[in-house]
Amino acid sequence: MDEVNKEQTKLLANALDRASTALLAIGVLTPLSALYFGPHPAAGSIEPLRLGIICYLAAAWALHLAAQRTLRGLNR
């Protein structure tokens, strides 16, 4: 693998990791801070929020793992 391909691989891995960080911030940290600092939600409205947080967390983790897998390709 030449140097150009290595740098392109690194850029792709960085983009995937930044996307996972954005998902974490938007889908997990923002709703949690809204729950903490905002008005108390109605008793029935917590479950959809919990499901959304779990889905965003799983998507962020999957993107992070994809970035790691992309970087493993540099060892070849």
C-alpha positions, 0 to 999 in steps of 0.5 A, a space after each residue: 500500500 502506498 503512502 497516498 492510500 495509507 493517508 486516505 485510509 486514515 482520513 476515512 477512519 477519522 471521518 467514521 470516528 468523528 461521525 460516531 462522536 457526533 452521534 454520541 453527542 446528539 443522540 445520547 448526551 443531548 437527551 440526557 442533559 435535557 432530562 437532567 436540566 429540563 422540566 420533569 417529563 411525564 411518566 410515560 414519555 421516558 421509554 421512547 427516549 430510552 430506546 432512542 438513546 440505546 439506538 444512538 449509542 449502538 450506532 455510535 459504537 458500530 461506527 467506532 468499530 468500523 473506524 478501528 477495522 478500517 485502520 487494521 487494513 494499514 497493517 497489510 
